């Protein structure tokens, strides 16, 4: 158990994968609960997507990349970049899946997800949630 804790604390990629899986489970759970409560697949899908999107942003920022800035300008910048990246991911997914034969729908969506997860990690790490090197303070 100690080894797992060390991996989790030391490696951003481990936290990133954990957060991705947790966000997926949360969104799927919300989808099922909301569908049960509303009886509407469309409403449940829309609301669970939005909730999952917000939870994933918060968890990626705070847990995966340990970026705790409370500065409104920094959070606004991160949010805008996160939204733009997710718009790109959405377009990529639609195009990628549409060029594969229908019998490969699950495979094509899974491949698209793996590809996006790779570039998302790099973009989150290097651009969206990058840590600013603080200069030593003179006291």
C-alpha positions as CSV (number, residue, x, y, z in Angstrom):
1,X,0.0,0.0,0.0
2,X,2.9,2.3,0.8
3,X,4.3,1.7,-2.7
4,X,1.0,2.7,-4.3
5,X,0.9,5.9,-2.2
6,X,4.4,6.7,-3.2
7,X,3.6,6.2,-6.9
8,X,0.5,8.3,-6.6
9,X,2.3,11.2,-4.8
10,X,5.4,11.1,-7.0
11,X,4.1,10.7,-10.5
12,X,1.7,13.1,-12.2
13,X,0.9,10.5,-14.9
14,X,-0.4,8.1,-12.3
15,X,-2.6,10.8,-10.7
16,X,-3.8,11.9,-14.2
17,X,-4.9,8.3,-15.0
18,X,-6.6,8.0,-11.6
19,X,-8.4,11.3,-12.1
20,X,-9.5,10.3,-15.6
21,X,-11.0,7.0,-14.4
22,X,-12.6,8.7,-11.4
23,X,-14.1,11.4,-13.6
24,X,-15.5,8.8,-16.0
25,X,-17.1,6.8,-13.2
26,X,-18.6,10.0,-11.7
27,X,-20.0,11.1,-15.0
28,X,-21.4,7.6,-15.8
29,X,-23.0,7.4,-12.3
30,X,-24.5,10.9,-12.7
31,X,-25.9,9.8,-16.1
32,X,-27.6,6.8,-14.6
33,X,-29.0,8.7,-11.5
34,X,-30.2,11.6,-13.5
35,X,-31.8,9.4,-16.1
36,X,-33.6,7.5,-13.2
37,X,-34.7,10.8,-11.7
38,X,-35.8,12.6,-14.9
39,X,-36.7,9.8,-17.3
40,X,-35.0,11.8,-20.0
41,X,-31.9,10.4,-21.7
42,X,-31.1,13.7,-23.3
43,X,-31.4,15.8,-20.2
44,X,-29.5,13.2,-18.2
45,X,-26.7,13.1,-20.8
46,X,-26.4,16.9,-21.0
47,X,-26.4,17.4,-17.2
48,X,-24.0,14.5,-16.5
49,X,-21.6,15.7,-19.2
50,X,-21.6,19.2,-17.7
51,X,-21.1,17.8,-14.1
52,X,-18.3,15.5,-15.4
53,X,-16.6,18.3,-17.2
54,X,-16.6,20.5,-14.1
55,X,-15.4,17.6,-11.8
56,X,-12.7,16.6,-14.3
57,X,-11.4,20.1,-14.5
58,X,-11.3,20.5,-10.7
59,X,-9.7,17.1,-10.2
60,X,-7.1,17.5,-12.9
61,X,-6.2,20.9,-11.5
62,X,-6.0,20.0,-7.9
63,X,-5.2,16.3,-7.7
64,X,-3.4,15.3,-10.9
65,X,-1.3,18.4,-11.4
66,X,-1.4,19.9,-7.8
67,X,-2.1,23.4,-9.1
68,X,-3.6,25.3,-6.2
69,X,-3.6,28.9,-7.6
70,X,-6.6,30.8,-6.4
71,X,-5.8,33.8,-8.7
72,X,-8.9,34.5,-10.7
73,X,-6.8,35.4,-13.8
74,X,-5.0,32.1,-13.7
75,X,-8.2,30.1,-13.1
76,X,-9.9,32.0,-16.0
77,X,-6.9,31.2,-18.3
78,X,-6.9,27.6,-17.3
79,X,-10.7,27.3,-17.8
80,X,-10.5,28.9,-21.2
81,X,-7.7,26.6,-22.4
82,X,-9.5,23.6,-20.9
83,X,-12.7,24.5,-22.8
84,X,-10.8,25.1,-26.1
85,X,-9.0,21.8,-25.7
86,X,-12.3,19.9,-25.0
87,X,-13.9,21.5,-28.1
88,X,-11.0,20.3,-30.1
89,X,-11.3,16.8,-28.5
90,X,-15.0,16.7,-29.4
91,X,-14.3,17.6,-33.0
92,X,-11.5,15.1,-33.2
93,X,-13.7,12.4,-31.8
94,X,-16.5,13.0,-34.2
95,X,-14.2,13.1,-37.2
96,X,-12.1,10.1,-36.1
97,X,-15.0,7.9,-35.3
98,X,-16.9,8.9,-38.5
99,X,-14.0,7.7,-40.8
100,X,-14.1,4.2,-39.3
101,X,-16.7,1.6,-40.4
102,X,-19.6,1.3,-38.0
103,X,-18.7,-2.2,-36.9
104,X,-15.6,-0.6,-35.3
105,X,-17.4,2.0,-33.4
106,X,-16.3,0.9,-29.9
107,X,-12.7,0.4,-31.1
108,X,-12.5,3.7,-32.9
109,X,-13.9,5.6,-29.9
110,X,-11.4,3.8,-27.6
111,X,-8.5,4.6,-29.9
112,X,-9.6,8.2,-30.1
113,X,-9.8,8.3,-26.3
114,X,-6.3,6.9,-25.9
115,X,-4.8,9.3,-28.4
116,X,-6.6,12.3,-26.8
117,X,-5.5,11.2,-23.3
118,X,-1.9,11.3,-24.4
119,X,-2.0,14.8,-25.9
120,X,-4.3,16.0,-23.1
121,X,-1.7,14.9,-20.5
122,X,1.1,16.8,-22.3
123,X,-1.1,19.9,-22.8
124,X,-2.4,19.9,-19.2
125,X,1.2,19.4,-17.9
126,X,3.0,21.9,-20.1
127,X,0.4,24.5,-20.8
128,X,-2.8,24.5,-18.8
129,X,-1.8,23.5,-15.3
130,X,2.0,24.2,-15.5
131,X,3.6,25.2,-12.3
132,X,5.3,28.6,-12.4
133,X,8.8,28.5,-11.0
134,X,8.8,30.8,-8.1
135,X,11.9,33.0,-7.7
136,X,13.6,32.8,-4.3
137,X,12.3,35.5,-2.0
138,X,14.7,37.9,-0.5
139,X,14.0,38.4,3.2
